[in-house]
């Protein structure tokens, strides 16, 4: 019969009453410090987290352990080895997993004498494979990297009232590239879309000094293409890919383990295995990539 000293490597929060192996007698209540009173099956999948790259299991006694993850292409073996007893933490081996959707974890314990015991746990995720993770930002005109010669522009309000002004040439080019920026005099700005339609130009004609100049909406809260706000935990994706607004991804499971949410569009990413990560850096200039990482779409 298992004793509290035979319970293996204790990991996670599942430290309680372990049911013994079949035929071994009554359950054992471990007495180590911090032990809870949770009832854990003799063979169990305790928890799973693809972003942490951990599958936690409990095995009551010696035998052969087969741990698999089940995908559309069938089972993928992660572990197939003899173990004694205890709690174990294993990897999904995300870098070796084929791309695709996985729906279940399967644990098979075959004791030295007796029939196999099989446990399963529904767990869904999609391995998107290796993606380039570039970065984009909201440039700040006051940043030294955004200095440049002044260029004439016009600013609008929600009521389509125009004010002539200037922006630095460097800042303006990165403002147009990234879709929004921050200025000392006009707050957050973005290219005007509403006031410059044919109908609204007739209804709210710009003053002579603004005719022909680029037009930007001033003092606004720029929204992403998903009607959200870009933050350090959001990303932009290309069109017609596997990701859409609201999807949650994990970048570099088991490594940097970054959770991020899709809330913007990246036209340059379309047709590529590329995701654009928003950064709060206000620089004008090239922003280094985060790197190339295995990327997981979380489906739980």
C-alpha positions, -999 to 999 in steps of 0.1 A, spaced: 0 0 0 12 35 -8 24 55 22 28 93 24 66 88 19 60 69 -14 41 97 -31 69 108 -54 77 143 -65 50 166 -52 42 193 -77 12 215 -81 -18 218 -58 -30 182 -58 -15 171 -25 -43 153 -7 -58 119 -3 -45 95 -29 -66 66 -38 -43 35 -37 -37 12 -67 -65 -13 -72 -63 -39 -45 -38 -20 -23 -62 -11 5 -77 21 19 -68 56 7 -37 73 22 -38 108 37 -3 123 32 9 143 62 35 166 47 33 203 53 8 220 31 -11 188 22 -47 194 13 -77 171 16 -83 167 -21 -92 132 -32 -70 122 -61 -76 91 -82 -50 64 -81 -41 72 -117 -50 108 -128 -43 137 -152 -42 164 -126 -39 195 -148 -27 207 -182 -14 241 -194 1 244 -229 14 279 -223 33 268 -192 42 236 -211 31 213 -183 10 182 -180 7 170 -144 -2 134 -136 -3 111 -107 6 74 -108 -1 52 -78 25 25 -84 51 10 -106 43 3 -142 46 15 -178 33 50 -185 21 62 -219 12 99 -221 -3 111 -254 -19 141 -269 -47 134 -294 -50 155 -326 -67 153 -359 -39 131 -372 -42 107 -342 -23 102 -310 11 118 -305 33 101 -279 49 124 -254 61 98 -228 64 61 -229 85 48 -200 85 28 -168 78 49 -137 76 39 -100 49 61 -84 42 97 -76 33 130 -92 50 139 -125 52 170 -147 58 165 -184 61 187 -215 38 189 -245 70 191 -265 55 220 -285 85 225 -308 82 189 -320 44 188 -323 30 189 -358 8 219 -367 -29 214 -361 -57 211 -336 -54 189 -305 -84 180 -284 -75 155 -257 -47 142 -234 -46 105 -227 -27 87 -199 -24 49 -199 -8 32 -169 0 -5 -173 9 -20 -138 35 -46 -135 7 -70 -128 -28 -62 -139 -48 -45 -167 -41 -11 -181 -59 19 -166 -67 47 -191 -75 83 -182 -84 111 -206 -88 149 -203 -104 171 -228 -80 199 -236 -81 219 -269 -55 241 -285 -41 246 -320 -4 246 -327 1 273 -354 38 264 -358 67 288 -360 57 325 -365 77 356 -369 68 381 -342 74 416 -354 64 448 -335 46 480 -343 39 511 -321 22 544 -317 50 570 -325 54 600 -302 63 633 -320 82 645 -289 106 615 -291 140 625 -303 139 599 -331 108 616 -345 125 650 -351 124 665 -386 114 694 -408 78 707 -403 52 697 -429 18 714 -433 -12 693 -422 -47 700 -410 -64 687 -379 -102 680 -376 -127 675 -348 -156 652 -345 -177 681 -359 -154 684 -389 -139 717 -379 -105 722 -394 -73 737 -379 -41 743 -399 -9 730 -382 23 711 -388 39 678 -379 75 668 -382 82 650 -415 97 619 -397 68 616 -373 42 620 -401 57 592 -421 56 568 -391 21 581 -382 9 571 -416 27 537 -414 13 527 -380 -21 544 -382 -19 566 -351 5 586 -331 8 611 -302 16 648 -305 23 674 -278 -4 698 -292 -31 676 -305 -30 646 -283 -35 612 -300 -40 616 -338 -49 594 -367 -56 598 -404 -90 614 -409 -116 592 -426 -150 606 -418 -147 643 -426 -130 637 -460 -157 617 -476 -172 634 -507 -205 640 -489 -189 655 -458 -164 676 -478 -194 692 -494 -212 696 -461 -181 707 -441 -156 722 -467 -121 727 -453 -107 763 -452 -84 773 -481 -52 768 -460 -62 731 -456 -70 723 -492 -46 696 -504 -30 691 -471 -30 657 -453 -58 656 -427 -57 640 -392 -83 637 -364 -68 652 -333 -75 645 -296 -89 611 -303 -87 576 -289 -76 555 -318 -94 522 -322 -80 491 -337 -96 473 -366 -113 451 -340 -128 482 -323 -104 479 -294 -74 497 -280 -39 485 -287 -19 476 -256 12 457 -247 -9 425 -246 -25 428 -280 -14 418 -315 -23 425 -351 -28 397 -377 -31 394 -415 -63 388 -434 -77 353 -442 -54 336 -417 -62 312 -388 -66 341 -363 -94 366 -359 -105 393 -335 -107 381 -299 -86 350 -303 -60 344 -276 -26 331 -284 4 319 -264 38 329 -277 68 306 -269 51 280 -246 73 270 -218 97 299 -226 86 335 -225 49 322 -222 33 354 -234 -5 355 -235 -18 380 -261 -51 388 -277 -58 396 -314 -74 430 -317 -59 447 -348 -52 441 -385 -17 438 -401 -20 441 -439 17 433 -443 12 400 -424 -14 387 -449 -2 355 -465 28 352 -441 34 334 -408 38 367 -391 21 384 -361 26 421 -353 29 428 -316 20 462 -302 47 479 -281 43 511 -261 77 524 -273 72 559 -289 101 558 -313 102 566 -350 123 540 -367 127 503 -372 116 483 -342 133 450 -337 114 418 -339 107 398 -308 119 367 -327 105 335 -343 85 314 -318 61 285 -317 27 300 -314 -4 284 -299 -40 294 -304 -58 287 -271 -92 270 -277 -103 263 -241 
